[in-house]
Amino acid sequence: MIAPGSEAPSFALPAHDGTTQALGDFAGRRVVLWFYPKADTPG
């Protein structure tokens, strides 16, 4: 678990347009990470 306010580890994820977005692409800018833990699940 990452503590609130700490730096996130480097990662890359697929974007809606098929490209890959990496956290490093936003260096020097504020980023909000938003997670939907139960998205697309029956829970």
PDB file with one MODEL, atoms N, CA, C and O in Angstrom:
MODEL        1
ATOM      1  N   MET A   1       0.850  -1.171   0.000  1.00  0.00           N
ATOM      2  CA  MET A   1       0.000   0.000   0.000  1.00  0.00           C
ATOM      3  C   MET A   1       0.895   1.232   0.000  1.00  0.00           C
ATOM      4  O   MET A   1       1.895   1.284   0.716  1.00  0.00           O
ATOM      5  N   ILE A   2       0.536   2.200  -0.790  1.00  0.00           N
ATOM      6  CA  ILE A   2       1.268   3.470  -0.859  1.00  0.00           C
ATOM      7  C   ILE A   2       0.597   4.458   0.091  1.00  0.00           C
ATOM      8  O   ILE A   2      -0.623   4.625   0.069  1.00  0.00           O
ATOM      9  N   ALA A   3       1.386   5.092   0.903  1.00  0.00           N
ATOM     10  CA  ALA A   3       0.847   6.059   1.860  1.00  0.00           C
ATOM     11  C   ALA A   3       0.392   7.326   1.134  1.00  0.00           C
ATOM     12  O   ALA A   3       1.050   7.765   0.191  1.00  0.00           O
ATOM     13  N   PRO A   4      -0.721   7.915   1.561  1.00  0.00           N
ATOM     14  CA  PRO A   4      -1.176   9.174   0.958  1.00  0.00           C
ATOM     15  C   PRO A   4      -0.069  10.223   1.003  1.00  0.00           C
ATOM     16  O   PRO A   4       0.597  10.407   2.022  1.00  0.00           O
ATOM     17  N   GLY A   5       0.109  10.902  -0.120  1.00  0.00           N
ATOM     18  CA  GLY A   5       1.110  11.958  -0.208  1.00  0.00           C
ATOM     19  C   GLY A   5       2.483  11.490  -0.645  1.00  0.00           C
ATOM     20  O   GLY A   5       3.359  12.310  -0.920  1.00  0.00           O
ATOM     21  N   SER A   6       2.685  10.161  -0.714  1.00  0.00           N
ATOM     22  CA  SER A   6       3.993   9.664  -1.150  1.00  0.00           C
ATOM     23  C   SER A   6       4.013   9.547  -2.673  1.00  0.00           C
ATOM     24  O   SER A   6       2.966   9.543  -3.320  1.00  0.00           O
ATOM     25  N   GLU A   7       5.215   9.452  -3.232  1.00  0.00           N
ATOM     26  CA  GLU A   7       5.352   9.344  -4.679  1.00  0.00           C
ATOM     27  C   GLU A   7       4.908   7.968  -5.150  1.00  0.00           C
ATOM     28  O   GLU A   7       5.160   6.961  -4.488  1.00  0.00           O
ATOM     29  N   ALA A   8       4.254   7.937  -6.285  1.00  0.00           N
ATOM     30  CA  ALA A   8       3.817   6.672  -6.874  1.00  0.00           C
ATOM     31  C   ALA A   8       4.994   6.033  -7.606  1.00  0.00           C
ATOM     32  O   ALA A   8       5.854   6.740  -8.132  1.00  0.00           O
ATOM     33  N   PRO A   9       5.037   4.708  -7.644  1.00  0.00           N
ATOM     34  CA  PRO A   9       6.091   4.040  -8.411  1.00  0.00           C
ATOM     35  C   PRO A   9       5.855   4.241  -9.910  1.00  0.00           C
ATOM     36  O   PRO A   9       4.735   4.520 -10.338  1.00  0.00           O
ATOM     37  N   SER A  10       6.891   4.100 -10.678  1.00  0.00           N
ATOM     38  CA  SER A  10       6.768   4.240 -12.124  1.00  0.00           C
ATOM     39  C   SER A  10       5.872   3.131 -12.676  1.00  0.00           C
ATOM     40  O   SER A  10       5.969   1.979 -12.255  1.00  0.00           O
ATOM     41  N   PHE A  11       5.002   3.486 -13.619  1.00  0.00           N
ATOM     42  CA  PHE A  11       4.144   2.497 -14.257  1.00  0.00           C
ATOM     43  C   PHE A  11       3.679   3.018 -15.606  1.00  0.00           C
ATOM     44  O   PHE A  11       3.779   4.214 -15.881  1.00  0.00           O
ATOM     45  N   ALA A  12       3.176   2.134 -16.440  1.00  0.00           N
ATOM     46  CA  ALA A  12       2.608   2.490 -17.744  1.00  0.00           C
ATOM     47  C   ALA A  12       1.350   1.661 -17.949  1.00  0.00           C
ATOM     48  O   ALA A  12       1.292   0.493 -17.564  1.00  0.00           O
ATOM     49  N   LEU A  13       0.342   2.279 -18.561  1.00  0.00           N
ATOM     50  CA  LEU A  13      -0.940   1.618 -18.789  1.00  0.00           C
ATOM     51  C   LEU A  13      -1.448   1.942 -20.187  1.00  0.00           C
ATOM     52  O   LEU A  13      -1.085   2.977 -20.746  1.00  0.00           O
ATOM     53  N   PRO A  14      -2.279   1.079 -20.762  1.00  0.00           N
ATOM     54  CA  PRO A  14      -2.864   1.393 -22.069  1.00  0.00           C
ATOM     55  C   PRO A  14      -3.915   2.492 -21.942  1.00  0.00           C
ATOM     56  O   PRO A  14      -4.711   2.498 -21.004  1.00  0.00           O
ATOM     57  N   ALA A  15      -3.906   3.408 -22.885  1.00  0.00           N
ATOM     58  CA  ALA A  15      -4.894   4.494 -22.926  1.00  0.00           C
ATOM     59  C   ALA A  15      -6.072   4.078 -23.808  1.00  0.00           C
ATOM     60  O   ALA A  15      -6.014   3.055 -24.491  1.00  0.00           O
ATOM     61  N   HIS A  16      -7.126   4.868 -23.786  1.00  0.00           N
ATOM     62  CA  HIS A  16      -8.335   4.547 -24.546  1.00  0.00           C
ATOM     63  C   HIS A  16      -8.101   4.507 -26.054  1.00  0.00           C
ATOM     64  O   HIS A  16      -8.869   3.874 -26.779  1.00  0.00           O
ATOM     65  N   ASP A  17      -7.043   5.180 -26.540  1.00  0.00           N
ATOM     66  CA  ASP A  17      -6.780   5.235 -27.978  1.00  0.00           C
ATOM     67  C   ASP A  17      -5.748   4.204 -28.444  1.00  0.00           C
ATOM     68  O   ASP A  17      -5.305   4.243 -29.592  1.00  0.00           O
ATOM     69  N   GLY A  18      -5.367   3.283 -27.553  1.00  0.00           N
ATOM     70  CA  GLY A  18      -4.429   2.240 -27.920  1.00  0.00           C
ATOM     71  C   GLY A  18      -2.970   2.569 -27.655  1.00  0.00           C
ATOM     72  O   GLY A  18      -2.115   1.689 -27.755  1.00  0.00           O
ATOM     73  N   THR A  19      -2.666   3.816 -27.320  1.00  0.00           N
ATOM     74  CA  THR A  19      -1.303   4.186 -26.972  1.00  0.00           C
ATOM     75  C   THR A  19      -1.024   3.790 -25.529  1.00  0.00           C
ATOM     76  O   THR A  19      -1.925   3.362 -24.808  1.00  0.00           O
ATOM     77  N   THR A  20       0.221   3.936 -25.116  1.00  0.00           N
ATOM     78  CA  THR A  20       0.596   3.653 -23.737  1.00  0.00           C
ATOM     79  C   THR A  20       0.947   4.959 -23.049  1.00  0.00           C
ATOM     80  O   THR A  20       1.713   5.761 -23.582  1.00  0.00           O
ATOM     81  N   GLN A  21       0.399   5.171 -21.885  1.00  0.00           N
ATOM     82  CA  GLN A  21       0.690   6.353 -21.083  1.00  0.00           C
ATOM     83  C   GLN A  21       1.513   5.918 -19.882  1.00  0.00           C
ATOM     84  O   GLN A  21       1.130   4.992 -19.167  1.00  0.00           O
ATOM     85  N   ALA A  22       2.635   6.578 -19.658  1.00  0.00           N
ATOM     86  CA  ALA A  22       3.485   6.284 -18.511  1.00  0.00           C
ATOM     87  C   ALA A  22       3.414   7.441 -17.531  1.00  0.00           C
ATOM     88  O   ALA A  22       3.213   8.589 -17.927  1.00  0.00           O
ATOM     89  N   LEU A  23       3.577   7.142 -16.271  1.00  0.00           N
ATOM     90  CA  LEU A  23       3.567   8.195 -15.267  1.00  0.00           C
ATOM     91  C   LEU A  23       4.646   9.229 -15.562  1.00  0.00           C
ATOM     92  O   LEU A  23       4.440  10.422 -15.337  1.00  0.00           O
ATOM     93  N   GLY A  24       5.791   8.782 -16.061  1.00  0.00           N
ATOM     94  CA  GLY A  24       6.882   9.691 -16.400  1.00  0.00           C
ATOM     95  C   GLY A  24       6.523  10.700 -17.488  1.00  0.00           C
ATOM     96  O   GLY A  24       7.181  11.734 -17.607  1.00  0.00           O
ATOM     97  N   ASP A  25       5.486  10.417 -18.287  1.00  0.00           N
ATOM     98  CA  ASP A  25       5.039  11.354 -19.325  1.00  0.00           C
ATOM     99  C   ASP A  25       4.506  12.649 -18.720  1.00  0.00           C
ATOM    100  O   ASP A  25       4.389  13.662 -19.411  1.00  0.00           O
ATOM    101  N   PHE A  26       4.188  12.614 -17.447  1.00  0.00           N
ATOM    102  CA  PHE A  26       3.601  13.764 -16.770  1.00  0.00           C
ATOM    103  C   PHE A  26       4.560  14.394 -15.763  1.00  0.00           C
ATOM    104  O   PHE A  26       4.128  15.091 -14.845  1.00  0.00           O
ATOM    105  N   ALA A  27       5.859  14.151 -15.932  1.00  0.00           N
ATOM    106  CA  ALA A  27       6.871  14.672 -15.001  1.00  0.00           C
ATOM    107  C   ALA A  27       6.744  16.186 -14.873  1.00  0.00           C
ATOM    108  O   ALA A  27       6.611  16.895 -15.871  1.00  0.00           O
ATOM    109  N   GLY A  28       6.787  16.672 -13.644  1.00  0.00           N
ATOM    110  CA  GLY A  28       6.698  18.105 -13.381  1.00  0.00           C
ATOM    111  C   GLY A  28       5.278  18.638 -13.333  1.00  0.00           C
ATOM    112  O   GLY A  28       5.074  19.832 -13.109  1.00  0.00           O
ATOM    113  N   ARG A  29       4.295  17.776 -13.539  1.00  0.00           N
ATOM    114  CA  ARG A  29       2.896  18.198 -13.511  1.00  0.00           C
ATOM    115  C   ARG A  29       2.171  17.449 -12.409  1.00  0.00           C
ATOM    116  O   ARG A  29       2.591  16.362 -12.013  1.00  0.00           O
ATOM    117  N   ARG A  30       1.099  18.014 -11.918  1.00  0.00           N
ATOM    118  CA  ARG A  30       0.281  17.314 -10.922  1.00  0.00           C
ATOM    119  C   ARG A  30      -0.591  16.295 -11.628  1.00  0.00           C
ATOM    120  O   ARG A  30      -1.146  16.560 -12.695  1.00  0.00           O
ATOM    121  N   VAL A  31      -0.703  15.134 -11.019  1.00  0.00           N
ATOM    122  CA  VAL A  31      -1.469  14.032 -11.606  1.00  0.00           C
ATOM    123  C   VAL A  31      -2.407  13.480 -10.539  1.00  0.00           C
ATOM    124  O   VAL A  31      -2.005  13.288  -9.391  1.00  0.00           O
ATOM    125  N   VAL A  32      -3.634  13.230 -10.913  1.00  0.00           N
ATOM    126  CA  VAL A  32      -4.594  12.580 -10.019  1.00  0.00           C
ATOM    127  C   VAL A  32      -4.792  11.167 -10.539  1.00  0.00           C
ATOM    128  O   VAL A  32      -5.178  10.965 -11.691  1.00  0.00           O
ATOM    129  N   LEU A  33      -4.525  10.189  -9.678  1.00  0.00           N
ATOM    130  CA  LEU A  33      -4.754   8.787 -10.033  1.00  0.00           C
ATOM    131  C   LEU A  33      -6.109   8.385  -9.468  1.00  0.00           C
ATOM    132  O   LEU A  33      -6.354   8.507  -8.268  1.00  0.00           O
ATOM    133  N   TRP A  34      -6.973   7.911 -10.334  1.00  0.00           N
ATOM    134  CA  TRP A  34      -8.329   7.576  -9.939  1.00  0.00           C
ATOM    135  C   TRP A  34      -8.554   6.104 -10.253  1.00  0.00           C
ATOM    136  O   TRP A  34      -8.410   5.682 -11.401  1.00  0.00           O
ATOM    137  N   PHE A  35      -8.902   5.332  -9.252  1.00  0.00           N
ATOM    138  CA  PHE A  35      -9.088   3.896  -9.424  1.00  0.00           C
ATOM    139  C   PHE A  35     -10.538   3.529  -9.137  1.00  0.00           C
ATOM    140  O   PHE A  35     -11.163   4.055  -8.217  1.00  0.00           O
ATOM    141  N   TYR A  36     -11.047   2.624  -9.939  1.00  0.00           N
ATOM    142  CA  TYR A  36     -12.373   2.053  -9.717  1.00  0.00           C
ATOM    143  C   TYR A  36     -12.174   0.571  -9.413  1.00  0.00           C
ATOM    144  O   TYR A  36     -12.165  -0.243 -10.336  1.00  0.00           O
ATOM    145  N   PRO A  37     -12.015   0.202  -8.150  1.00  0.00           N
ATOM    146  CA  PRO A  37     -11.698  -1.176  -7.832  1.00  0.00           C
ATOM    147  C   PRO A  37     -12.750  -2.190  -8.262  1.00  0.00           C
ATOM    148  O   PRO A  37     -12.416  -3.352  -8.494  1.00  0.00           O
ATOM    149  N   LYS A  38     -13.983  -1.791  -8.371  1.00  0.00           N
ATOM    150  CA  LYS A  38     -15.013  -2.759  -8.747  1.00  0.00           C
ATOM    151  C   LYS A  38     -15.596  -2.500 -10.137  1.00  0.00           C
ATOM    152  O   LYS A  38     -16.658  -3.024 -10.473  1.00  0.00           O
ATOM    153  N   ALA A  39     -14.904  -1.697 -10.940  1.00  0.00           N
ATOM    154  CA  ALA A  39     -15.391  -1.427 -12.286  1.00  0.00           C
ATOM    155  C   ALA A  39     -15.408  -2.725 -13.100  1.00  0.00           C
ATOM    156  O   ALA A  39     -14.483  -3.533 -13.021  1.00  0.00           O
ATOM    157  N   ASP A  40     -16.440  -2.902 -13.855  1.00  0.00           N
ATOM    158  CA  ASP A  40     -16.603  -4.073 -14.717  1.00  0.00           C
ATOM    159  C   ASP A  40     -16.564  -5.398 -13.965  1.00  0.00           C
ATOM    160  O   ASP A  40     -16.159  -6.416 -14.526  1.00  0.00           O
ATOM    161  N   THR A  41     -16.976  -5.393 -12.716  1.00  0.00           N
ATOM    162  CA  THR A  41     -17.076  -6.631 -11.949  1.00  0.00           C
ATOM    163  C   THR A  41     -18.485  -6.759 -11.385  1.00  0.00           C
ATOM    164  O   THR A  41     -19.184  -5.753 -11.262  1.00  0.00           O
ATOM    165  N   PRO A  42     -18.914  -7.945 -11.046  1.00  0.00           N
ATOM    166  CA  PRO A  42     -20.254  -8.097 -10.503  1.00  0.00           C
ATOM    167  C   PRO A  42     -20.402  -7.555  -9.078  1.00  0.00           C
ATOM    168  O   PRO A  42     -21.517  -7.434  -8.570  1.00  0.00           O
ATOM    169  N   GLY A  43     -19.257  -7.225  -8.428  1.00  0.00           N
ATOM    170  CA  GLY A  43     -19.331  -6.754  -7.048  1.00  0.00           C
ATOM    171  C   GLY A  43     -19.699  -5.335  -6.983  1.00  0.00           C
ATOM    172  O   GLY A  43     -19.807  -4.774  -5.892  1.00  0.00           O
TER     173      GLY A  43
ENDMDL
END
